[in-house]
Amino acid sequence: MKIQSIRIQNLASLDGNTEINFSEEPLYSAGIFAITGPTGAGKSTVLDALCLALYARTPRYRLAENGIDILDVQGSTIKQDDVRGILRDGTSNGYAEVDFIGIDDQYYRARWSVRRARNKAEGNLQAYEMSLKNLSSNQDIPGRKTELLTEIERLVGLNFEQFTRSVLLAQGDFTAFLKAGKDEKSSLLEKLTGTHIYSEISKKIYEHHREEQQQLRQLNLQREGIATLTSEELHVLQEQKKELKSSIETDEKQITDLNKELDWHEQLKKLQESVESANEIHNKAIIAKTEAKPREYQFQQITRVQPARSIITGLQNVQEQITSRSKEAEGLSTTINGLKEQKKSSDAAFQQATETLNKRIQEEQQAQPLLNMAKALDVQLGEKAEQIKQATEDVTSVCKKEAQQKDQYSDTKKELEVIEEGIVKLNQWKDDHKNYQSIAEQEHLILSKLNDSESILKSLQDYNTRLHTTKENIAKKRQEKQALLEQQHIIQNSLKQKQGEYESLNSALSDISIQDVEKEKISLDTSIEDLIAATAHWKLLFQAILEKNKLQQSLKENREALEQSSVQLSETQKLLESTTSEKATSLKMLEKAKLAAAESVDQLRNQLEPNEPCPVCGSTEHPYATHHPRLDKVLLELETEHTKIEANYTQQFTLYTALNQNCQELTKKIGEQEDQTLQNNTSLNELQTTWLEFQIATKCNEYPLEERTAWLQQQLQQQKIRQQQLQEHIQAYKRQKEQLEAHKAQLTSLEKELNNNENQVKDTERLLKSLEEQQKNDSIEQQNQDKKLEEIRQALVVYFSSEQWFENWQANPGDFVADIKKFAGEWKTNITRLEEYAHKQTILTEKRNGLEEQLTNIHKEVQANEQKLSTIQIQNKELSDKRMALFAGAPVAETEKRLKEAIDFAKQTLENQRTTAEKIQGDLTRNSAQHEQLEKDISSLSKQEAGQKGQLANWVANYNQQYETELTLDELAELLIFSQDWIETERNSLRAIDDKVMQIKSILEERTKTLATHTGQQPSERTLEELVTLRSATQELLKQHTQQAHEIDFKIKEDKLNKQRIGTLLQNIERQAAIVENWAKLNEIIGSADGKKFRQIAQEYTIDVLLSYANVHLEVLSKRYVLQRIPNSLGLQVIDQDMGDEVRTVYSLSGGESFLVSMALALGLASLSSSRMKVESLFIDEGFGSLDPATLNIAMDALERLHNQGRKVGVISHVQEMTERIPVQIKVSKQQSGKSTVEVIGY
């Protein structure tokens, strides 16, 4: 994998587009290049862009704390670790793009981009985008972001962590790793090599082993304290159970018989109430029929007068038409009178309009000569207006020209004065600063020397700071050592005290026998669970028993009722068949009699002629041609007889229907109850079988049914109280146990703390020795830098007159250099400006003289134009006065228009009056004709009204004669108010009253009969109170027997379960013990609570492999040293081959030696991470500041060798000596407004 180029747009301080192309000169041929620039310029941003384009992540943002929001644009925030925050403020979009050669030797381009909403700098950040292109085939690779990131990782051959360890080397991590303590070194090694997974595995194994041990412990506790019955005890319980079962059956049968007899008394009460209810309803129905008699009479009258409805309706229509036409005729008469008055007014208005028109025409003719005169004056005034306009424009133009000349003259004069004043000031400034002329002319030489001095001064300040820091560190470490020794003494005393407390607690806890308590608790838990289940099951069983008894009693009663109803139905059916035959015969005879006596038949008989055939039957003999009164008597007798027969039929039919329906309902209900009985028996048997399996069942059966639930609840409460007592005892033991474990943990912690304290004392002593050596080296280097600085001061002293100039520069080098640059710039600027001012002075003097002459000529031209304008204005005033005398100055066209509009208005008024007169005459003629026609219509309708009244009077007379009454027209009208819908509704209502009386009567008879039947079926002479008392006593006895049976069942069931549990539990204990043994072996090897055991094994192996790679690079950097791991630890030591393979601690290495060793470790990790592939690009960040020139040469040679191995090496450093020795540089320079530019430099 090799990086070809990096492109950046608007990321952090890098504004605009930036490109670094490693495939072009000078970077292409450079083996080593440096990325240089001041702090904060954006050097690390280049590496961030590299990571963003490949992985959409950066090393710096990875360290940010997650979950913290920071302000983005107004009203929006982003997460602190959001890489989109790298987009430069004030820009709307940016990207990072990298061209690289993949592991398949193909060229690719990866791009990461981000933008803001609407491409506005103030928009919210949008989701970033990724793209990947194969440059070799010029094809875009499709896919979502996650897919593209996976593909890039495959093509690079490294994931993000591997990339940051093998391509981007952070030197500081390895310097910290080299001299870190044991725990800190372990943490750094996990970070550098990614071995944290081994800690997690170790913890998981430890936790799993502990869980399996706990399960085995629980199984062993369950095995203890399980009790069983002997065979003799079990036999006695079974015999008692049989006796109780027989007693329970006898009790249940007696309770069932008592419940049936109690149900008979309950049914008797219900039947008595139903008879009373039916009798009350029947009385109400009779009262309702009596109260409906007036309604029946009214209904009969209303139906008789319905034929007169059409006559009255016709009369009302004719009367309404007469009234309507009379009103219309009156209205027309009023309208005709009004129209005649309007005609007189219209004729007068027409005459007035004619006179007005003639007057307006005469006025127009008289005004014509004056209009011609006004037109002539208007033409002359127009010409004068044009002359005034032209003259005014000439005056304005000349005046404007004069003003411009004056302004130009004034500006030129002022500018000349400013130039002259500036020349005086610049000459004065030049004389004042003549002594500093040499500094301005030798600016570049002086600044170069001062720049070198600044670097030396900075180095001196660094050495002073380091010496001061080293001195403070030495004092601090000595204090730390003393504090550690004091702390060691305190820890030893605490350890001794805790050991005494632990032994005391352990002795007290060993005297408590917790196993017996836990056995009793387990047995009690099982008993409570069984008791809870038994209570719930008994409630179900008790409810089922009650439902069964009630259902059997109801079934018996329904069967008896069905048998009685079937007998009654058979008898009623025979009577109904006989009554039906009688009804049919009676109805046939009645219809024949009605036919013979009908009124219409009498009329036909009167029309029969002797020996002429009858139009109905065709007979020529007519024995009933005359009326016979005997027929009326026979008809009355037949109607009476038929009414009796029909009433009897209705009674029998109602009774039959009720009985038949009752039989069907009883049959259906009996079938449903029989099915339900079978289901209930099955369910009850299952419940009883399950109930007898409970240990508590036998004892519970000794109590009556109603008391068993309360007894079970009492037993449960007693056992729960005992359970709570045992639980509190166990909890108290556990608390004491936890206190013991806490003391043990404290002992372990104190022992560990004492061990760490001793190690810290040793580490502090080694570090003190290293700091003292460093202090000595820094003092020597400080003296050398002082000497260089004095040489530069002597070279520059000739340019400065002040003796304190060097002290001023040392106090603030930046301001001193800025002052020199500022003065040199001012000197050059002022000298140039002085020359320019002298040239401008000559030009402006000549320009001022020319402008004075032009101003005199323009003033004369202004005076001439103003005189001409005044003459034209006087002439225009004379013409305006003449025109104002005609029509008050009004325009001619307006006056002509006004006269014409007056004539047109008069003509229009005349035409409107003519139209109005014609319309009034037409309306008068039309209304007169309509009035005449209405008079004719009213006369015709009056004749129709008289005919309709006569017809109505004849009908009323016939009605009164027929029904022998005195019906008046008002009464007739009141009767006809009721509509046909009301008549039909009333008919149905009256019929419903009759039907209800018959129905209620039938129900009352049936209920009375049922009550009598039930009264005759009384089972015994015992009263209701005696039955209730006897049932309660029997139920109490049943409850006792059942409770005793449940207790026996519970004991038998518990014995059975305990025997089964013992066998299963032993198998489980054996199986769990094998599992615990396997996990114990694994835990002993690599398991630990903090993950330390397996982590150390893996890290010891990893660090051995890392050191093998690092020693290869260290041999190139310095043949003197070889790195080794201290046996049985993660600590490092150095073999000094120049000292006869002496073993040295890493704390004894100087700053330069520490750098070389750290660099070897960093290069070793890069080789380890990229061992499976070739990585041709390498970036090293910082770490060169502590090297002397000789060591720096060694480091440079090592980097050159990396290049010879096929790697391009980039170094990020602030060290000037190093950057000066690297000819090719990527220089990042700060600009204004926080911007930076990137430039590739090749010397």
Summary of the structure (lengths in Angstrom):
residues: 1243
radius of gyration: 65.3
end to end distance: 28.0
largest distance: 182.1
contacts: 3675
relative contact order: 0.14
helix: 77%
strand: 8%
